[in-house]
Amino acid sequence: MQTVIQVIGIVMFLAGILFLLQPQVIRRIITFLQKGYRIYFVGMLRIALAIVFLLGARQCDMTRVIVVLAILFLLSGLLIFMLGTSKIRRMLNWYLRQPIVVLRALSLVPLLFGGLIIYAA
């Protein structure tokens, strides 16, 4: 399970690098997620990641860090369902209006989280 968590961290880290180098990819993903109920897939994915992290936390070097990240993933996944599509779409529209510099800065989030996961696992 530790390997699965490390792979998740690597994927997040690589996504952060991709978003940093090609910020227009973020806009394409946001545009895709705005249609219908696709945003709920992100909520389900975050909840699934939380479950994986909670199940594998004991095998990791920094158990508490992995558990805290699992709780963050769980809360963020649940928040997507609680806010609903209309509020989430408004937030996504805000991201679409941001200049490239802001999108590059936001790409640091998956980069840092991925790095933290790799380090903690």
N, CA, C and O atoms as a GROMACS GRO file, in nm:
protein
  484
    1MET      N    1   0.082  -0.120   0.000
    1MET     CA    2   0.000   0.000   0.000
    1MET      C    3   0.087   0.126   0.000
    1MET      O    4   0.049   0.229  -0.056
    2GLN      N    5   0.203   0.116   0.063
    2GLN     CA    6   0.295   0.229   0.064
    2GLN      C    7   0.336   0.266  -0.078
    2GLN      O    8   0.350   0.384  -0.111
    3THR      N    9   0.356   0.166  -0.162
    3THR     CA   10   0.393   0.191  -0.301
    3THR      C   11   0.282   0.263  -0.375
    3THR      O   12   0.308   0.352  -0.455
    4VAL      N   13   0.157   0.225  -0.349
    4VAL     CA   14   0.043   0.291  -0.412
    4VAL      C   15   0.040   0.438  -0.373
    4VAL      O   16   0.017   0.525  -0.458
    5ILE      N   17   0.064   0.467  -0.247
    5ILE     CA   18   0.064   0.605  -0.199
    5ILE      C   19   0.179   0.683  -0.264
    5ILE      O   20   0.163   0.799  -0.301
    6GLN      N   21   0.294   0.620  -0.277
    6GLN     CA   22   0.407   0.686  -0.344
    6GLN      C   23   0.375   0.715  -0.490
    6GLN      O   24   0.409   0.822  -0.541
    7VAL      N   25   0.311   0.621  -0.558
    7VAL     CA   26   0.273   0.642  -0.697
    7VAL      C   27   0.174   0.759  -0.708
    7VAL      O   28   0.185   0.840  -0.800
    8ILE      N   29   0.079   0.767  -0.617
    8ILE     CA   30  -0.015   0.879  -0.616
    8ILE      C   31   0.062   1.010  -0.599
    8ILE      O   32   0.032   1.109  -0.666
    9GLY      N   33   0.159   1.012  -0.510
    9GLY     CA   34   0.242   1.131  -0.490
    9GLY      C   35   0.320   1.168  -0.615
    9GLY      O   36   0.330   1.286  -0.650
   10ILE      N   37   0.374   1.068  -0.682
   10ILE     CA   38   0.449   1.094  -0.806
   10ILE      C   39   0.357   1.150  -0.914
   10ILE      O   40   0.395   1.244  -0.984
   11VAL      N   41   0.238   1.094  -0.927
   11VAL     CA   42   0.142   1.144  -1.027
   11VAL      C   43   0.104   1.288  -0.995
   11VAL      O   44   0.098   1.372  -1.086
   12MET      N   45   0.079   1.319  -0.868
   12MET     CA   46   0.045   1.456  -0.831
   12MET      C   47   0.161   1.551  -0.860
   12MET      O   48   0.140   1.661  -0.911
   13PHE      N   49   0.282   1.508  -0.828
   13PHE     CA   50   0.401   1.590  -0.852
   13PHE      C   51   0.418   1.617  -1.001
   13PHE      O   52   0.444   1.731  -1.041
   14LEU      N   53   0.403   1.513  -1.082
   14LEU     CA   54   0.416   1.529  -1.227
   14LEU      C   55   0.305   1.617  -1.284
   14LEU      O   56   0.329   1.695  -1.376
   15ALA      N   57   0.184   1.605  -1.229
   15ALA     CA   58   0.074   1.693  -1.272
   15ALA      C   59   0.108   1.838  -1.240
   15ALA      O   60   0.080   1.928  -1.319
   16GLY      N   61   0.167   1.861  -1.123
   16GLY     CA   62   0.208   1.996  -1.086
   16GLY      C   63   0.311   2.052  -1.183
   16GLY      O   64   0.305   2.170  -1.220
   17ILE      N   65   0.406   1.969  -1.224
   17ILE     CA   66   0.506   2.013  -1.322
   17ILE      C   67   0.439   2.044  -1.456
   17ILE      O   68   0.468   2.146  -1.518
   18LEU      N   69   0.349   1.956  -1.499
   18LEU     CA   70   0.276   1.980  -1.624
   18LEU      C   71   0.199   2.110  -1.618
   18LEU      O   72   0.205   2.190  -1.712
   19PHE      N   73   0.126   2.134  -1.509
   19PHE     CA   74   0.048   2.256  -1.494
   19PHE      C   75   0.138   2.380  -1.488
   19PHE      O   76   0.100   2.487  -1.536
   20LEU      N   77   0.256   2.366  -1.429
   20LEU     CA   78   0.349   2.478  -1.421
   20LEU      C   79   0.402   2.513  -1.560
   20LEU      O   80   0.414   2.631  -1.595
   21LEU      N   81   0.435   2.411  -1.639
   21LEU     CA   82   0.491   2.434  -1.772
   21LEU      C   83   0.385   2.466  -1.876
   21LEU      O   84   0.410   2.542  -1.969
   22GLN      N   85   0.267   2.408  -1.862
   22GLN     CA   86   0.157   2.425  -1.958
   22GLN      C   87   0.028   2.463  -1.884
   22GLN      O   88  -0.062   2.380  -1.874
   23PRO      N   89   0.016   2.586  -1.833
   23PRO     CA   90  -0.101   2.622  -1.754
   23PRO      C   91  -0.233   2.616  -1.830
   23PRO      O   92  -0.340   2.609  -1.768
   24GLN      N   93  -0.229   2.618  -1.962
   24GLN     CA   94  -0.354   2.609  -2.039
   24GLN      C   95  -0.419   2.472  -2.022
   24GLN      O   96  -0.538   2.457  -2.047
   25VAL      N   97  -0.342   2.372  -1.980
   25VAL     CA   98  -0.397   2.239  -1.952
   25VAL      C   99  -0.499   2.250  -1.838
   25VAL      O  100  -0.602   2.181  -1.839
   26ILE      N  101  -0.470   2.335  -1.740
   26ILE     CA  102  -0.563   2.354  -1.629
   26ILE      C  103  -0.696   2.406  -1.682
   26ILE      O  104  -0.803   2.360  -1.640
   27ARG      N  105  -0.690   2.501  -1.773
   27ARG     CA  106  -0.814   2.557  -1.831
   27ARG      C  107  -0.894   2.449  -1.905
   27ARG      O  108  -1.016   2.446  -1.895
   28ARG      N  109  -0.825   2.362  -1.978
   28ARG     CA  110  -0.895   2.256  -2.050
   28ARG      C  111  -0.962   2.158  -1.954
   28ARG      O  112  -1.074   2.114  -1.977
   29ILE      N  113  -0.893   2.125  -1.846
   29ILE     CA  114  -0.949   2.033  -1.747
   29ILE      C  115  -1.070   2.097  -1.679
   29ILE      O  116  -1.173   2.031  -1.661
   30ILE      N  117  -1.059   2.223  -1.642
   30ILE     CA  118  -1.171   2.293  -1.577
   30ILE      C  119  -1.291   2.299  -1.670
   30ILE      O  120  -1.404   2.274  -1.628
   31THR      N  121  -1.267   2.332  -1.796
   31THR     CA  122  -1.376   2.338  -1.894
   31THR      C  123  -1.444   2.202  -1.907
   31THR      O  124  -1.566   2.194  -1.916
   32PHE      N  125  -1.365   2.096  -1.907
   32PHE     CA  126  -1.420   1.961  -1.915
   32PHE      C  127  -1.505   1.929  -1.792
   32PHE      O  128  -1.613   1.872  -1.804
   33LEU      N  129  -1.456   1.966  -1.674
   33LEU     CA  130  -1.526   1.932  -1.549
   33LEU      C  131  -1.653   2.013  -1.527
   33LEU      O  132  -1.739   1.973  -1.449
   34GLN      N  133  -1.666   2.126  -1.594
   34GLN     CA  134  -1.783   2.211  -1.574
   34GLN      C  135  -1.910   2.151  -1.634
   34GLN      O  136  -2.019   2.188  -1.591
   35LYS      N  137  -1.898   2.063  -1.729
   35LYS     CA  138  -2.015   2.010  -1.798
   35LYS      C  139  -2.085   1.904  -1.714
   35LYS      O  140  -2.022   1.814  -1.660
   36GLY      N  141  -2.216   1.918  -1.704
   36GLY     CA  142  -2.296   1.818  -1.634
   36GLY      C  143  -2.255   1.801  -1.489
   36GLY      O  144  -2.235   1.898  -1.415
   37TYR      N  145  -2.244   1.676  -1.452
   37TYR     CA  146  -2.209   1.643  -1.314
   37TYR      C  147  -2.069   1.585  -1.303
   37TYR      O  148  -2.040   1.510  -1.210
   38ARG      N  149  -1.982   1.619  -1.398
   38ARG     CA  150  -1.847   1.564  -1.400
   38ARG      C  151  -1.766   1.602  -1.277
   38ARG      O  152  -1.676   1.528  -1.237
   39ILE      N  153  -1.797   1.715  -1.216
   39ILE     CA  154  -1.722   1.759  -1.098
   39ILE      C  155  -1.737   1.659  -0.984
   39ILE      O  156  -1.650   1.650  -0.898
   40TYR      N  157  -1.848   1.584  -0.984
   40TYR     CA  158  -1.866   1.485  -0.878
   40TYR      C  159  -1.764   1.371  -0.890
   40TYR      O  160  -1.735   1.304  -0.791
   41PHE      N  161  -1.711   1.350  -1.009
   41PHE     CA  162  -1.603   1.251  -1.025
   41PHE      C  163  -1.483   1.292  -0.942
   41PHE      O  164  -1.418   1.208  -0.880
   42VAL      N  165  -1.453   1.422  -0.940
   42VAL     CA  166  -1.340   1.471  -0.860
   42VAL      C  167  -1.367   1.448  -0.712
   42VAL      O  168  -1.277   1.409  -0.638
   43GLY      N  169  -1.491   1.470  -0.669
   43GLY     CA  170  -1.527   1.444  -0.530
   43GLY      C  171  -1.509   1.298  -0.495
   43GLY      O  172  -1.456   1.265  -0.389
   44MET      N  173  -1.555   1.209  -0.583
   44MET     CA  174  -1.539   1.065  -0.558
   44MET      C  175  -1.392   1.025  -0.559
   44MET      O  176  -1.350   0.940  -0.480
   45LEU      N  177  -1.314   1.085  -0.648
   45LEU     CA  178  -1.171   1.055  -0.655
   45LEU      C  179  -1.101   1.097  -0.526
   45LEU      O  180  -1.016   1.024  -0.475
   46ARG      N  181  -1.135   1.212  -0.474
   46ARG     CA  182  -1.074   1.258  -0.350
   46ARG      C  183  -1.112   1.168  -0.231
   46ARG      O  184  -1.029   1.139  -0.145
   47ILE      N  185  -1.236   1.125  -0.228
   47ILE     CA  186  -1.278   1.034  -0.120
   47ILE      C  187  -1.205   0.901  -0.133
   47ILE      O  188  -1.163   0.843  -0.033
   48ALA      N  189  -1.191   0.851  -0.256
   48ALA     CA  190  -1.117   0.726  -0.278
   48ALA      C  191  -0.971   0.740  -0.236
   48ALA      O  192  -0.915   0.649  -0.175
   49LEU      N  193  -0.910   0.854  -0.268
   49LEU     CA  194  -0.771   0.878  -0.225
   49LEU      C  195  -0.761   0.880  -0.072
   49LEU      O  196  -0.665   0.828  -0.015
   50ALA      N  197  -0.860   0.940  -0.008
   50ALA     CA  198  -0.861   0.944   0.139
   50ALA      C  199  -0.865   0.803   0.196
   50ALA      O  200  -0.795   0.772   0.292
   51ILE      N  201  -0.946   0.718   0.138
   51ILE     CA  202  -0.956   0.579   0.186
   51ILE      C  203  -0.824   0.506   0.167
   51ILE      O  204  -0.778   0.437   0.257
   52VAL      N  205  -0.763   0.522   0.050
   52VAL     CA  206  -0.634   0.458   0.024
   52VAL      C  207  -0.529   0.508   0.123
   52VAL      O  208  -0.451   0.428   0.176
   53PHE      N  209  -0.527   0.637   0.147
   53PHE     CA  210  -0.429   0.693   0.240
   53PHE      C  211  -0.452   0.642   0.383
   53PHE      O  212  -0.357   0.610   0.454
   54LEU      N  213  -0.578   0.635   0.424
   54LEU     CA  214  -0.606   0.586   0.559
   54LEU      C  215  -0.569   0.438   0.574
   54LEU      O  216  -0.517   0.397   0.677
   55LEU      N  217  -0.595   0.360   0.470
   55LEU     CA  218  -0.561   0.217   0.476
   55LEU      C  219  -0.410   0.193   0.476
   55LEU      O  220  -0.362   0.098   0.538
   56GLY      N  221  -0.336   0.279   0.407
   56GLY     CA  222  -0.192   0.258   0.395
   56GLY      C  223  -0.107   0.342   0.488
   56GLY      O  224   0.016   0.332   0.484
   57ALA      N  225  -0.168   0.423   0.571
   57ALA     CA  226  -0.093   0.517   0.654
   57ALA      C  227   0.006   0.447   0.748
   57ALA      O  228   0.117   0.497   0.768
   58ARG      N  229  -0.033   0.335   0.804
   58ARG     CA  230   0.055   0.266   0.900
   58ARG      C  231   0.184   0.217   0.837
   58ARG      O  232   0.286   0.205   0.905
   59GLN      N  233   0.181   0.189   0.710
   59GLN     CA  234   0.299   0.137   0.642
   59GLN      C  235   0.395   0.247   0.599
   59GLN      O  236   0.507   0.218   0.556
   60CYS      N  237   0.353   0.372   0.609
   60CYS     CA  238   0.434   0.484   0.564
   60CYS      C  239   0.528   0.532   0.674
   60CYS      O  240   0.506   0.507   0.792
   61ASP      N  241   0.633   0.602   0.632
   61ASP     CA  242   0.732   0.653   0.727
   61ASP      C  243   0.675   0.760   0.819
   61ASP      O  244   0.708   0.764   0.938
   62MET      N  245   0.591   0.844   0.766
   62MET     CA  246   0.532   0.953   0.844
   62MET      C  247   0.380   0.933   0.847
   62MET      O  248   0.306   0.997   0.772
   63THR      N  249   0.336   0.845   0.934
   63THR     CA  250   0.196   0.805   0.942
   63THR      C  251   0.104   0.924   0.964
   63THR      O  252   0.000   0.936   0.898
   64ARG      N  253   0.141   1.011   1.054
   64ARG     CA  254   0.053   1.124   1.088
   64ARG      C  255   0.034   1.218   0.970
   64ARG      O  256  -0.076   1.270   0.949
   65VAL      N  257   0.138   1.240   0.893
   65VAL     CA  258   0.126   1.327   0.776
   65VAL      C  259   0.029   1.267   0.675
   65VAL      O  260  -0.054   1.338   0.618
   66ILE      N  261   0.040   1.138   0.652
   66ILE     CA  262  -0.048   1.070   0.557
   66ILE      C  263  -0.192   1.073   0.607
   66ILE      O  264  -0.285   1.092   0.527
   67VAL      N  265  -0.212   1.054   0.737
   67VAL     CA  266  -0.347   1.060   0.794
   67VAL      C  267  -0.406   1.201   0.779
   67VAL      O  268  -0.523   1.216   0.744
   68VAL      N  269  -0.326   1.303   0.805
   68VAL     CA  270  -0.374   1.441   0.789
   68VAL      C  271  -0.411   1.468   0.643
   68VAL      O  272  -0.513   1.530   0.616
   69LEU      N  273  -0.329   1.421   0.550
   69LEU     CA  274  -0.360   1.438   0.408
   69LEU      C  275  -0.487   1.362   0.371
   69LEU      O  276  -0.568   1.410   0.291
   70ALA      N  277  -0.504   1.244   0.430
   70ALA     CA  278  -0.627   1.166   0.404
   70ALA      C  279  -0.750   1.243   0.453
   70ALA      O  280  -0.852   1.245   0.384
   71ILE      N  281  -0.740   1.304   0.568
   71ILE     CA  282  -0.852   1.382   0.621
   71ILE      C  283  -0.880   1.502   0.530
   71ILE      O  284  -0.996   1.534   0.505
   72LEU      N  285  -0.775   1.567   0.482
   72LEU     CA  286  -0.794   1.680   0.390
   72LEU      C  287  -0.862   1.636   0.260
   72LEU      O  288  -0.951   1.703   0.210
   73PHE      N  289  -0.818   1.522   0.206
   73PHE     CA  290  -0.880   1.469   0.085
   73PHE      C  291  -1.027   1.436   0.111
   73PHE      O  292  -1.113   1.466   0.028
   74LEU      N  293  -1.055   1.374   0.224
   74LEU     CA  294  -1.192   1.337   0.257
   74LEU      C  295  -1.280   1.461   0.270
   74LEU      O  296  -1.390   1.465   0.214
   75LEU      N  297  -1.233   1.560   0.343
   75LEU     CA  298  -1.311   1.682   0.362
   75LEU      C  299  -1.332   1.756   0.229
   75LEU      O  300  -1.442   1.806   0.202
   76SER      N  301  -1.228   1.762   0.147
   76SER     CA  302  -1.244   1.832   0.019
   76SER      C  303  -1.338   1.756  -0.074
   76SER      O  304  -1.414   1.818  -0.149
   77GLY      N  305  -1.335   1.624  -0.070
   77GLY     CA  306  -1.428   1.546  -0.151
   77GLY      C  307  -1.571   1.564  -0.106
   77GLY      O  308  -1.660   1.581  -0.189
   78LEU      N  309  -1.593   1.561   0.025
   78LEU     CA  310  -1.728   1.582   0.077
   78LEU      C  311  -1.778   1.723   0.050
   78LEU      O  312  -1.897   1.744   0.024
   79LEU      N  313  -1.687   1.820   0.055
   79LEU     CA  314  -1.724   1.959   0.030
   79LEU      C  315  -1.777   1.978  -0.112
   79LEU      O  316  -1.869   2.057  -0.134
   80ILE      N  317  -1.721   1.907  -0.207
   80ILE     CA  318  -1.770   1.916  -0.345
   80ILE      C  319  -1.916   1.875  -0.351
   80ILE      O  320  -1.996   1.940  -0.418
   81PHE      N  321  -1.951   1.767  -0.283
   81PHE     CA  322  -2.090   1.721  -0.283
   81PHE      C  323  -2.181   1.816  -0.205
   81PHE      O  324  -2.296   1.836  -0.243
   82MET      N  325  -2.130   1.874  -0.098
   82MET     CA  326  -2.213   1.962  -0.016
   82MET      C  327  -2.238   2.096  -0.084
   82MET      O  328  -2.347   2.152  -0.070
   83LEU      N  329  -2.141   2.148  -0.157
   83LEU     CA  330  -2.158   2.277  -0.223
   83LEU      C  331  -2.250   2.269  -0.344
   83LEU      O  332  -2.325   2.363  -0.373
   84GLY      N  333  -2.245   2.158  -0.414
   84GLY     CA  334  -2.329   2.142  -0.532
   84GLY      C  335  -2.265   2.201  -0.658
   84GLY      O  336  -2.167   2.275  -0.652
   85THR      N  337  -2.323   2.165  -0.770
   85THR     CA  338  -2.263   2.202  -0.898
   85THR      C  339  -2.266   2.351  -0.926
   85THR      O  340  -2.172   2.403  -0.986
   86SER      N  341  -2.370   2.422  -0.886
   86SER     CA  342  -2.378   2.564  -0.920
   86SER      C  343  -2.266   2.645  -0.852
   86SER      O  344  -2.203   2.728  -0.916
   87LYS      N  345  -2.242   2.620  -0.724
   87LYS     CA  346  -2.136   2.692  -0.654
   87LYS      C  347  -1.998   2.650  -0.704
   87LYS      O  348  -1.909   2.734  -0.719
   88ILE      N  349  -1.982   2.523  -0.730
   88ILE     CA  350  -1.853   2.475  -0.781
   88ILE      C  351  -1.826   2.537  -0.919
   88ILE      O  352  -1.713   2.576  -0.947
   89ARG      N  353  -1.928   2.545  -1.004
   89ARG     CA  354  -1.911   2.606  -1.137
   89ARG      C  355  -1.870   2.752  -1.126
   89ARG      O  356  -1.787   2.800  -1.204
   90ARG      N  357  -1.926   2.824  -1.029
   90ARG     CA  358  -1.886   2.964  -1.009
   90ARG      C  359  -1.739   2.973  -0.971
   90ARG      O  360  -1.667   3.061  -1.019
   91MET      N  361  -1.694   2.882  -0.885
   91MET     CA  362  -1.553   2.881  -0.847
   91MET      C  363  -1.464   2.846  -0.967
   91MET      O  364  -1.360   2.907  -0.987
   92LEU      N  365  -1.507   2.749  -1.045
   92LEU     CA  366  -1.430   2.709  -1.163
   92LEU      C  367  -1.423   2.823  -1.264
   92LEU      O  368  -1.320   2.842  -1.329
   93ASN      N  369  -1.532   2.897  -1.279
   93ASN     CA  370  -1.531   3.013  -1.368
   93ASN      C  371  -1.431   3.119  -1.322
   93ASN      O  372  -1.367   3.185  -1.404
   94TRP      N  373  -1.418   3.134  -1.191
   94TRP     CA  374  -1.318   3.228  -1.137
   94TRP      C  375  -1.178   3.185  -1.181
   94TRP      O  376  -1.098   3.268  -1.224
   95TYR      N  377  -1.149   3.054  -1.169
   95TYR     CA  378  -1.018   3.004  -1.212
   95TYR      C  379  -0.995   3.029  -1.361
   95TYR      O  380  -0.884   3.063  -1.401
   96LEU      N  381  -1.099   3.011  -1.442
   96LEU     CA  382  -1.085   3.032  -1.587
   96LEU      C  383  -1.053   3.176  -1.622
   96LEU      O  384  -0.990   3.201  -1.725
   97ARG      N  385  -1.095   3.271  -1.540
   97ARG     CA  386  -1.071   3.413  -1.567
   97ARG      C  387  -0.933   3.460  -1.522
   97ARG      O  388  -0.894   3.572  -1.552
   98GLN      N  389  -0.860   3.376  -1.450
   98GLN     CA  390  -0.732   3.418  -1.395
   98GLN      C  391  -0.623   3.420  -1.503
   98GLN      O  392  -0.626   3.340  -1.597
   99PRO      N  393  -0.527   3.512  -1.489
   99PRO     CA  394  -0.416   3.514  -1.585
   99PRO      C  395  -0.325   3.392  -1.566
   99PRO      O  396  -0.332   3.322  -1.466
  100ILE      N  397  -0.242   3.370  -1.664
  100ILE     CA  398  -0.151   3.254  -1.664
  100ILE      C  399  -0.062   3.252  -1.540
  100ILE      O  400  -0.033   3.145  -1.486
  101VAL      N  401  -0.019   3.369  -1.494
  101VAL     CA  402   0.069   3.376  -1.377
  101VAL      C  403   0.001   3.315  -1.255
  101VAL      O  404   0.065   3.242  -1.179
  102VAL      N  405  -0.126   3.344  -1.236
  102VAL     CA  406  -0.201   3.289  -1.122
  102VAL      C  407  -0.216   3.138  -1.138
  102VAL      O  408  -0.201   3.064  -1.040
  103LEU      N  409  -0.244   3.091  -1.259
  103LEU     CA  410  -0.256   2.947  -1.282
  103LEU      C  411  -0.124   2.877  -1.254
  103LEU      O  412  -0.122   2.767  -1.199
  104ARG      N  413  -0.014   2.940  -1.292
  104ARG     CA  414   0.118   2.880  -1.262
  104ARG      C  415   0.141   2.875  -1.111
  104ARG      O  416   0.195   2.776  -1.060
  105ALA      N  417   0.101   2.980  -1.041
  105ALA     CA  418   0.117   2.980  -0.895
  105ALA      C  419   0.030   2.870  -0.832
  105ALA      O  420   0.074   2.803  -0.739
  106LEU      N  421  -0.092   2.854  -0.883
  106LEU     CA  422  -0.180   2.749  -0.830
  106LEU      C  423  -0.128   2.609  -0.861
  106LEU      O  424  -0.160   2.513  -0.790
  107SER      N  425  -0.047   2.597  -0.965
  107SER     CA  426   0.009   2.466  -0.999
  107SER      C  427   0.110   2.420  -0.894
  107SER      O  428   0.148   2.302  -0.892
  108LEU      N  429   0.153   2.510  -0.809
  108LEU     CA  430   0.245   2.472  -0.702
  108LEU      C  431   0.176   2.384  -0.597
  108LEU      O  432   0.243   2.310  -0.526
  109VAL      N  433   0.043   2.392  -0.588
  109VAL     CA  434  -0.030   2.313  -0.489
  109VAL      C  435  -0.012   2.163  -0.513
  109VAL      O  436   0.033   2.093  -0.422
  110PRO      N  437  -0.045   2.109  -0.633
  110PRO     CA  438  -0.022   1.966  -0.653
  110PRO      C  439   0.126   1.930  -0.650
  110PRO      O  440   0.162   1.819  -0.612
  111LEU      N  441   0.211   2.023  -0.690
  111LEU     CA  442   0.355   1.999  -0.687
  111LEU      C  443   0.401   1.978  -0.543
  111LEU      O  444   0.475   1.884  -0.514
  112LEU      N  445   0.359   2.066  -0.454
  112LEU     CA  446   0.399   2.056  -0.314
  112LEU      C  447   0.333   1.937  -0.244
  112LEU      O  448   0.398   1.865  -0.168
  113PHE      N  449   0.203   1.916  -0.269
  113PHE     CA  450   0.136   1.802  -0.207
  113PHE      C  451   0.198   1.671  -0.256
  113PHE      O  452   0.219   1.579  -0.176
  114GLY      N  453   0.227   1.662  -0.384
  114GLY     CA  454   0.290   1.540  -0.438
  114GLY      C  455   0.425   1.516  -0.374
  114GLY      O  456   0.457   1.404  -0.336
  115GLY      N  457   0.504   1.621  -0.363
  115GLY     CA  458   0.634   1.609  -0.298
  115GLY      C  459   0.623   1.567  -0.152
  115GLY      O  460   0.701   1.484  -0.105
  116LEU      N  461   0.526   1.624  -0.081
  116LEU     CA  462   0.504   1.586   0.058
  116LEU      C  463   0.462   1.439   0.070
  116LEU      O  464   0.508   1.368   0.159
  117ILE      N  465   0.376   1.395  -0.019
  117ILE     CA  466   0.331   1.255  -0.016
  117ILE      C  467   0.448   1.162  -0.042
  117ILE      O  468   0.466   1.062   0.028
  118ILE      N  469   0.529   1.194  -0.143
  118ILE     CA  470   0.646   1.110  -0.174
  118ILE      C  471   0.739   1.104  -0.054
  118ILE      O  472   0.788   0.997  -0.018
  119TYR      N  473   0.764   1.219   0.009
  119TYR     CA  474   0.854   1.225   0.123
  119TYR      C  475   0.798   1.149   0.244
  119TYR      O  476   0.872   1.078   0.312
  120ALA      N  477   0.668   1.164   0.269
  120ALA     CA  478   0.607   1.103   0.387
  120ALA      C  479   0.584   0.953   0.372
  120ALA      O  480   0.582   0.880   0.471
  121ALA      N  481   0.568   0.907   0.250
  121ALA     CA  482   0.543   0.765   0.228
  121ALA      C  483   0.672   0.690   0.240
  121ALA      O  484   0.675   0.568   0.225
   0.00000   0.00000   0.00000
